[in-house]
Amino acid sequence: KLTGGILLLRNKYYIVIYRGKDFLPSSVASALMARQELTKDIQANEEKARSGPIESIEVKPESQAGTLAEFQEVQARWGREIAAQEKEKMMEEASRAKNARFIRRIEHKLFL
């Protein structure tokens, strides 16, 4: 903890604190002035870049439909289409499993 120190300059790059009487060596003063000028130049360049014209970006709309090659690649990766008979068979099996669970739950409740 510093007591009696004087904060001379503070920004996002550096902080200068010195302790002592109200004097500043000439080397420190010149270094501070140089850094302050450099900081002002950097901030001016950033502000100029920020306020400059914004380049427009051309957006090319992509088609919603895929190509035949993409479709075939997806089919090869994820499988084939299910036939109507296979779909019916799967639905029946799912129905049987659901009914079996329902019956087991009722039997369990009746047993209690």
C-alpha positions in Angstrom: 0.0 0.0 0.0 1.5 3.3 -1.1 0.9 6.4 0.9 1.6 9.9 -0.3 2.1 8.7 -3.9 0.7 10.6 -6.8 -0.9 8.9 -9.8 0.4 10.6 -12.8 -1.0 8.6 -15.7 -3.1 5.6 -16.2 -4.5 3.8 -19.3 -5.0 0.3 -20.5 -1.2 -0.1 -21.3 0.5 1.3 -18.2 0.2 3.0 -14.8 2.7 5.5 -13.5 2.8 6.1 -9.8 5.6 7.8 -8.0 6.2 8.6 -4.4 7.8 11.7 -3.1 7.8 15.4 -3.4 6.2 17.3 -6.3 9.0 16.9 -8.7 9.5 14.6 -11.7 12.8 13.8 -13.1 13.2 15.1 -16.7 13.9 11.5 -18.1 10.6 10.3 -16.5 8.7 13.3 -17.8 10.0 12.9 -21.3 9.2 9.1 -21.3 5.7 9.9 -20.1 5.1 12.5 -22.8 6.4 10.0 -25.5 4.1 7.2 -24.2 1.2 9.6 -24.0 1.7 10.7 -27.6 2.1 7.1 -28.8 -1.1 6.2 -27.0 -3.0 9.1 -28.6 -1.7 8.0 -32.0 -2.8 4.4 -31.4 -6.3 5.6 -30.2 -6.7 7.9 -33.2 -5.8 5.1 -35.6 -8.3 2.8 -33.9 -11.0 5.4 -34.1 -10.2 6.1 -37.8 -10.4 2.4 -38.6 -13.7 2.1 -36.6 -15.4 5.1 -38.3 -14.3 4.2 -41.8 -16.7 2.8 -44.4 -17.9 -0.7 -43.8 -17.3 -3.1 -46.7 -20.4 -4.8 -47.9 -20.3 -8.5 -48.0 -22.2 -10.2 -50.8 -24.2 -13.1 -49.5 -24.8 -15.8 -52.0 -28.1 -17.7 -51.3 -27.6 -21.4 -51.0 -30.1 -23.7 -52.5 -32.3 -25.6 -50.0 -32.4 -28.8 -52.1 -29.3 -31.0 -52.1 -27.8 -32.7 -55.1 -28.4 -36.3 -56.0 -24.8 -37.2 -55.0 -25.4 -35.7 -51.5 -28.7 -37.6 -51.2 -27.0 -40.9 -52.2 -24.1 -40.2 -49.8 -26.6 -39.7 -46.9 -28.5 -42.8 -47.9 -25.2 -44.8 -48.0 -24.2 -43.5 -44.6 -27.5 -43.6 -42.7 -29.3 -46.5 -44.4 -32.0 -47.3 -46.8 -35.7 -46.4 -46.8 -38.0 -48.7 -44.9 -40.6 -50.6 -47.0 -44.3 -50.4 -46.1 -44.4 -54.0 -44.9 -41.4 -53.6 -42.6 -42.9 -50.4 -41.2 -46.2 -52.2 -40.4 -44.2 -55.1 -38.8 -42.2 -52.6 -36.6 -45.5 -50.8 -35.6 -47.0 -54.2 -34.5 -43.9 -55.1 -32.5 -44.0 -51.7 -30.8 -47.7 -52.1 -30.0 -47.1 -55.6 -28.6 -44.3 -54.3 -26.4 -46.5 -51.4 -25.2 -49.3 -53.7 -24.4 -47.0 -56.1 -22.5 -45.7 -53.3 -20.3 -49.3 -52.1 -19.6 -50.3 -55.7 -18.6 -47.3 -56.1 -16.4 -48.1 -52.8 -14.7 -51.7 -53.8 -14.1 -50.7 -57.2 -12.7 -48.3 -55.5 -10.4 -51.0 -53.2 -9.1 -53.5 -56.1 -8.6 -50.9 -58.1 -6.8 -50.4 -55.3 -4.3 
